[in-house]
């Protein structure tokens, strides 16, 4: 099963939705804790759900339990008091504490795409979510960052 990830920053709406359509994504899974920021442009709720459906024919799901909690996010992004390694470890512990692998049916992720704001996936929690679910479900996920 292929699971995609995408970030919306540094992207126009045309490029963003074009990448999703070109990859064959069927469901956009928003893994941001807060998805209403004015800074998000076309990717703020409820606009994103509308655009996903209307522009690209995608289902939209907001999954905030696949995001870091506010304290962890702030420590890493705003206060810069955590390294990527420390953030990753704490975030993966949080995913385990939440038992997200039991809370979601793997079928939800078939041709799904984890959405966050970060342009690159290498230091974004969406890559950690994909890896965590792949490990928890015994492998079989192919992760492709768009």
C-alpha positions as CSV (number, residue, x, y, z in Angstrom):
1,X,0.0,0.0,0.0
2,X,1.3,3.5,-0.9
3,X,1.0,6.3,1.6
4,X,1.9,9.8,0.4
5,X,2.9,12.8,2.3
6,X,2.9,16.5,1.2
7,X,3.6,19.9,2.6
8,X,1.8,23.0,1.3
9,X,4.3,25.8,2.1
10,X,6.3,27.1,-0.9
11,X,3.6,25.8,-3.2
12,X,0.9,27.4,-5.2
13,X,-2.5,25.8,-5.1
14,X,-2.1,24.7,-8.7
15,X,1.2,22.9,-8.0
16,X,-0.1,21.4,-4.7
17,X,-3.3,20.0,-6.2
18,X,-1.5,19.0,-9.4
19,X,1.0,16.9,-7.4
20,X,-1.9,15.2,-5.5
21,X,-3.8,14.4,-8.7
22,X,-0.7,13.3,-10.6
23,X,0.2,10.8,-7.8
24,X,-3.3,9.3,-7.7
25,X,-4.1,10.4,-4.2
26,X,-7.7,9.7,-3.2
27,X,-7.8,11.0,0.4
28,X,-6.1,14.0,2.1
29,X,-5.3,13.3,5.7
30,X,-4.6,16.6,7.5
31,X,-2.2,15.8,10.4
32,X,-1.9,19.4,11.7
33,X,-3.1,20.1,15.2
34,X,-4.3,23.5,14.1
35,X,-5.5,24.0,10.6
36,X,-7.2,27.4,10.7
37,X,-4.2,29.8,10.6
38,X,-4.5,32.7,8.2
39,X,-0.9,31.9,7.2
40,X,-2.1,28.7,5.7
41,X,-3.7,30.4,2.7
42,X,-5.6,27.8,0.5
43,X,-4.7,25.1,3.1
44,X,-6.8,26.4,6.0
45,X,-10.1,24.8,7.1
46,X,-12.8,24.8,5.8
47,X,-11.3,26.0,2.5
48,X,-9.0,23.0,2.2
49,X,-11.8,20.4,2.5
50,X,-13.7,22.3,-0.2
51,X,-10.8,22.6,-2.6
52,X,-9.7,19.0,-2.1
53,X,-13.2,17.8,-3.0
54,X,-13.9,20.4,-5.8
55,X,-10.5,20.7,-7.4
56,X,-9.1,17.2,-7.1
57,X,-12.0,15.0,-6.1
58,X,-10.4,14.0,-2.8
59,X,-11.9,13.0,0.5
60,X,-10.6,15.1,3.4
61,X,-10.0,13.9,7.0
62,X,-8.6,16.0,9.8
63,X,-6.6,13.8,12.1
64,X,-5.2,16.0,14.9
65,X,-4.2,13.0,17.0
66,X,-1.5,12.4,14.5
67,X,0.0,15.8,15.3
68,X,2.3,16.7,18.2
69,X,0.5,18.3,21.1
70,X,0.9,22.1,21.5
71,X,3.7,21.9,24.1
72,X,5.8,19.5,22.1
73,X,5.3,21.6,18.9
74,X,6.2,24.8,20.7
75,X,9.3,23.3,22.2
76,X,10.6,22.2,18.8
77,X,9.4,25.0,16.5
78,X,8.9,28.1,18.5
79,X,11.3,27.8,21.5
80,X,13.8,25.7,19.6
81,X,14.5,23.9,22.9
82,X,14.4,20.4,21.3
83,X,16.7,18.9,18.7
84,X,15.1,17.0,15.9
85,X,16.3,13.7,17.5
86,X,14.7,14.7,20.8
87,X,11.5,15.9,19.1
88,X,11.3,12.6,17.1
89,X,11.7,10.4,20.2
90,X,9.1,12.3,22.2
91,X,6.7,12.5,19.3
92,X,7.0,8.7,18.6
93,X,6.4,8.1,22.3
94,X,3.3,10.2,22.0
95,X,2.0,8.2,19.1
96,X,2.5,5.0,21.1
97,X,0.7,6.5,24.1
98,X,-2.2,7.4,21.9
99,X,-2.2,3.9,20.3
100,X,-2.9,5.5,16.9
101,X,-2.2,2.2,15.2
102,X,-5.4,0.9,16.8
103,X,-7.4,4.0,16.4
104,X,-7.2,4.0,12.6
105,X,-8.1,1.4,10.0
106,X,-5.2,0.9,7.6
107,X,-7.6,1.2,4.7
108,X,-8.0,4.9,5.5
109,X,-4.4,5.4,4.4
110,X,-4.7,3.5,1.1
111,X,-3.8,6.1,-1.6
112,X,-4.0,8.6,1.2
113,X,-1.7,11.5,1.7
114,X,-0.6,12.9,5.1
115,X,-0.7,16.7,4.9
116,X,1.3,19.2,7.0
117,X,2.8,22.6,6.4
118,X,6.5,21.8,6.1
119,X,7.8,21.9,2.6
120,X,10.3,19.0,3.1
121,X,9.4,15.8,4.9
122,X,12.8,15.0,6.4
123,X,12.2,17.2,9.5
124,X,8.4,17.0,9.6
125,X,6.2,14.9,11.9
126,X,4.3,13.5,8.9
127,X,7.3,11.4,8.0
128,X,7.4,10.2,11.6
129,X,3.7,9.3,11.5
130,X,4.2,7.3,8.3
131,X,7.2,5.4,9.7
132,X,5.4,4.8,13.0
133,X,2.3,3.3,11.3
134,X,4.4,1.2,8.9
135,X,6.3,-0.3,11.9
136,X,3.2,-0.8,14.0
137,X,1.3,-2.5,11.1
138,X,4.2,-4.8,10.3
139,X,5.6,-3.1,7.2
140,X,4.0,-3.1,3.8
141,X,3.6,0.7,3.5
142,X,5.5,2.3,0.8
143,X,5.9,6.0,1.7
144,X,6.3,8.5,-1.1
145,X,6.9,12.2,-0.3
146,X,5.4,14.5,-2.9
